[in-house]
Amino acid sequence: MEGELGGDPGAPTNLAKWKSDFSRSFQFYLDRSTPHPVSRWLGTLGIAAIYSLRVYLIQGFYIVTYGLGIYLLNLLIGFLSPIVDPVMEGMEGASLPTSVSDEFKPFIRRLPEFKFWYAITKAFCIAFVMTFFSVFDVPVFWPILLCYWIVLFFLTMKRQIMHMIKYKYIPFTTGKQVRVPSL
């Protein structure tokens, strides 16, 4: 029955096998990179530098860069936000413990570091590929886009910082937190 169509009966199977093998090996290397955050971020920084150099040398693709900047800002907000938003929970004051008898609630990000890194790296790679297609090179006056993005960044960060202050959480930790019991 398969041979009646005149095509190679093994072609879809071979394609599915190649896709499965590629997916498995990609996941293997992704898993191996998990415990090495400094190396991962340095690689992403290298990809970002290559992308920036390409945009600078071509003197175009400012809309792609602006879209990339908006997406990165969105990822940053997810990275800095707690998984349980105090506004949604109906908490009025601090959500972290204020006395020894309160339950300790560690800060858990809405977007974990690994997913944050992966999304940023993938975004830079996609934006880089888009620079090879002239359909994405829309002529714009880039200084206005840059000014608009800077204003958007500062307004968004101001709102996020005010949220952090109001609900008393810090998304960054250094070392193990030690609780001092009261006497």
C-alpha positions as CSV (number, residue, x, y, z in Angstrom):
1,M,0.0,0.0,0.0
2,E,2.8,2.4,0.8
3,G,4.6,1.7,-2.5
4,E,1.6,2.7,-4.6
5,L,2.2,6.4,-4.2
6,G,5.4,6.1,-6.1
7,G,7.5,7.9,-3.4
8,D,10.1,6.6,-1.1
9,P,8.2,4.8,1.7
10,G,11.1,5.5,4.2
11,A,11.4,9.2,3.6
12,P,8.9,10.4,6.3
13,T,10.4,7.9,8.7
14,N,13.9,9.1,8.0
15,L,12.9,12.7,8.5
16,A,11.2,11.9,11.8
17,K,14.2,9.9,12.9
18,W,16.6,12.8,12.0
19,K,14.3,15.3,13.8
20,S,14.2,13.0,16.9
21,D,18.0,12.5,16.9
22,F,18.6,16.2,16.5
23,S,16.1,17.1,19.3
24,R,17.7,14.5,21.6
25,S,21.3,15.7,21.0
26,F,20.2,19.3,21.3
27,Q,18.6,18.6,24.7
28,F,21.7,16.6,25.8
29,Y,23.9,19.7,25.2
30,L,21.4,22.0,26.8
31,D,21.3,19.8,29.9
32,R,25.1,19.7,30.0
33,S,25.2,23.5,29.9
34,T,22.8,23.9,32.9
35,P,25.4,23.9,35.7
36,H,27.7,26.4,33.9
37,P,25.9,29.8,34.1
38,V,29.0,31.9,33.5
39,S,29.9,30.1,30.3
40,R,26.3,30.2,29.1
41,W,26.0,34.0,29.6
42,L,29.4,34.6,28.0
43,G,28.3,32.6,25.0
44,T,25.1,34.7,24.8
45,L,27.1,37.9,25.2
46,G,29.2,36.7,22.2
47,I,26.1,36.1,20.2
48,A,24.8,39.6,21.1
49,A,28.1,41.2,20.1
50,I,28.0,39.4,16.7
51,Y,24.4,40.6,16.2
52,S,25.2,44.1,17.2
53,L,28.3,44.2,14.9
54,R,26.2,42.9,12.0
55,V,23.5,45.6,12.6
56,Y,26.2,48.3,12.9
57,L,28.0,47.2,9.7
58,I,24.8,46.9,7.7
59,Q,23.3,50.1,9.1
60,G,19.8,48.7,9.0
61,F,17.4,46.3,10.6
62,Y,16.5,48.8,13.3
63,I,12.9,47.6,13.6
64,V,14.2,44.1,14.3
65,T,16.5,45.4,16.9
66,Y,13.7,47.5,18.5
67,G,11.5,44.4,18.6
68,L,14.3,42.4,20.1
69,G,14.8,45.1,22.8
70,I,11.1,45.1,23.7
71,Y,11.1,41.3,24.0
72,L,14.3,41.4,26.2
73,L,12.6,44.0,28.4
74,N,9.6,41.7,28.7
75,L,11.9,38.8,29.7
76,L,13.7,41.0,32.2
77,I,10.4,41.9,33.9
78,G,9.5,38.2,34.1
79,F,12.9,37.4,35.6
80,L,12.6,40.1,38.3
81,S,9.0,39.3,39.2
82,P,8.0,36.7,41.9
83,I,6.0,33.6,40.8
84,V,3.2,34.6,43.1
85,D,2.4,38.2,42.6
86,P,1.3,39.9,45.9
87,V,-1.1,42.1,44.0
88,M,-3.0,39.0,42.7
89,E,-3.0,37.4,46.1
90,G,-4.6,40.4,47.7
91,M,-1.8,41.2,50.1
92,E,-1.6,44.8,51.2
93,G,1.7,45.0,52.9
94,A,4.9,43.0,52.9
95,S,4.6,39.4,51.6
96,L,7.9,38.3,53.2
97,P,8.2,37.5,56.8
98,T,8.5,40.4,59.2
99,S,9.0,38.5,62.4
100,V,10.5,35.3,63.6
101,S,7.0,33.6,63.9
102,D,6.1,34.3,60.2
103,E,6.6,31.6,57.7
104,F,9.8,31.9,55.6
105,K,8.9,32.3,51.9
106,P,12.0,32.4,49.6
107,F,11.9,34.4,46.4
108,I,10.9,32.3,43.5
109,R,11.1,33.9,40.0
110,R,8.3,33.8,37.5
111,L,10.9,33.2,34.8
112,P,13.8,31.0,36.1
113,E,17.4,31.9,35.2
114,F,17.9,29.1,32.8
115,K,14.7,29.8,30.8
116,F,15.6,33.5,30.9
117,W,19.0,32.7,29.4
118,Y,17.6,30.3,26.8
119,A,14.9,32.8,25.7
120,I,17.5,35.6,25.3
121,T,19.9,33.4,23.3
122,K,17.1,32.1,21.1
123,A,15.9,35.7,20.5
124,F,19.3,36.9,19.5
125,C,19.7,34.0,17.1
126,I,16.3,34.6,15.5
127,A,17.1,38.3,15.1
128,F,20.4,37.5,13.6
129,V,18.8,35.2,11.0
130,M,16.2,37.9,10.3
131,T,19.0,40.3,9.2
132,F,19.6,38.1,6.2
133,F,16.2,38.9,4.7
134,S,15.7,42.3,3.3
135,V,11.9,42.2,4.0
136,F,12.7,42.9,7.7
137,D,14.8,46.0,6.8
138,V,12.1,48.6,7.2
139,P,13.5,52.2,6.8
140,V,13.0,54.1,10.0
141,F,14.6,57.0,11.9
142,W,16.4,54.9,14.5
143,P,17.1,57.7,17.1
144,I,13.3,58.0,17.7
145,L,13.1,54.2,18.3
146,L,16.0,54.4,20.7
147,C,14.6,57.3,22.7
148,Y,11.2,55.5,22.9
149,W,12.8,52.3,24.1
150,I,14.9,54.1,26.7
151,V,11.8,55.9,28.0
152,L,9.9,52.6,28.0
153,F,12.8,50.9,29.9
154,F,13.0,53.6,32.6
155,L,9.2,53.7,33.1
156,T,9.0,49.9,33.3
157,M,11.9,49.6,35.7
158,K,10.6,52.4,37.9
159,R,7.3,50.5,38.2
160,Q,9.1,47.2,38.9
161,I,11.4,48.8,41.5
162,M,8.4,50.4,43.2
163,H,6.7,47.0,43.3
164,M,9.8,45.5,44.9
165,I,9.9,48.2,47.5
166,K,6.2,48.0,48.3
167,Y,6.2,44.2,48.8
168,K,9.7,44.0,50.2
169,Y,11.4,41.4,48.0
170,I,14.8,41.4,46.4
171,P,15.2,39.1,43.3
172,F,18.9,38.7,43.8
173,T,20.6,36.7,46.6
174,T,24.3,36.3,47.4
175,G,25.1,33.2,49.4
176,K,23.1,31.4,52.0
177,Q,20.7,33.5,54.0
178,V,21.1,33.1,57.7
179,R,18.3,33.7,60.1
180,V,19.2,35.1,63.5
181,P,16.8,34.0,66.2
182,S,15.5,36.7,68.5
183,L,16.2,36.5,72.3
